[in-house]
Amino acid sequence: MTIEIHKPELEALIKERMTTRGFNSVEDALIDALKSSPSSRPGEPPARKPRKNLAQFLLESPLRGSGLRLDRQKDYPRPVDL
């Protein structure tokens, strides 16, 4: 496949990205750009990750096993002199 670039600003952008991000070739820069862009069609909402239920979320939490107490502390009213 041969790709022709007719816009000088696009060519400059590709060259700049190749030097700043350390790509060895134009193909590497294109692969990185295409993998990082969303693959949805115009007018189509972007793909969403399936939602987890609350139990799964809490079990996979990075705070699991940290000893963090999530119990509600009972707050008793203070005595008030009338």
C-alpha positions in Angstrom: 0.0 0.0 0.0 1.3 3.5 -0.8 0.1 6.5 1.0 0.6 10.0 -0.3 0.6 13.0 2.0 -0.4 16.2 0.3 -0.6 18.5 3.3 2.8 19.8 4.5 1.4 20.4 8.0 0.5 16.7 8.3 4.0 15.6 7.2 5.5 18.0 9.7 3.3 16.6 12.5 4.3 13.0 11.6 8.0 14.0 11.6 7.6 15.8 14.9 5.9 12.8 16.5 8.5 10.4 15.2 11.3 12.4 16.9 9.5 13.2 20.2 8.0 9.7 20.8 10.9 7.8 19.4 9.2 5.9 16.5 11.5 4.2 14.1 9.2 4.5 11.1 6.1 6.2 9.8 4.4 2.8 10.1 5.1 2.7 13.9 3.6 6.2 14.3 0.5 5.3 12.3 0.0 2.1 14.3 0.3 4.0 17.6 -2.2 6.7 16.4 -4.7 4.1 15.1 -4.6 2.0 18.3 -5.1 5.0 20.6 -8.0 6.5 18.6 -11.6 5.3 19.2 -12.8 2.8 16.7 -16.4 4.0 16.4 -18.3 5.2 13.3 -19.7 8.7 13.0 -23.0 9.1 14.9 -22.4 5.9 16.8 -21.8 6.2 20.5 -18.4 5.1 21.8 -18.1 1.6 23.1 -18.5 1.3 26.9 -17.0 -1.2 29.3 -19.6 -3.5 30.8 -20.7 -2.2 34.3 -19.8 -4.2 37.3 -22.1 -4.6 40.2 -21.2 -3.1 43.6 -20.0 -6.3 45.1 -17.5 -6.8 42.2 -16.4 -3.2 42.4 -15.7 -3.5 46.2 -13.9 -6.9 45.8 -11.6 -5.5 43.1 -10.9 -2.2 45.0 -7.3 -1.3 45.6 -8.2 -0.6 49.2 -9.4 -4.1 49.8 -7.5 -5.6 52.8 -6.2 -2.2 53.9 -8.1 -2.3 57.2 -10.3 0.7 56.2 -13.4 0.7 58.3 -16.6 1.6 56.5 -18.9 1.1 59.4 -21.0 4.1 60.4 -19.9 5.4 63.8 -22.8 5.8 66.2 -23.1 9.4 67.3 -24.9 9.8 70.6 -26.4 13.2 71.4 -24.5 15.3 73.9 -26.2 16.2 77.2 -27.5 19.8 77.1 -28.3 21.8 80.3 -31.6 23.5 80.0 
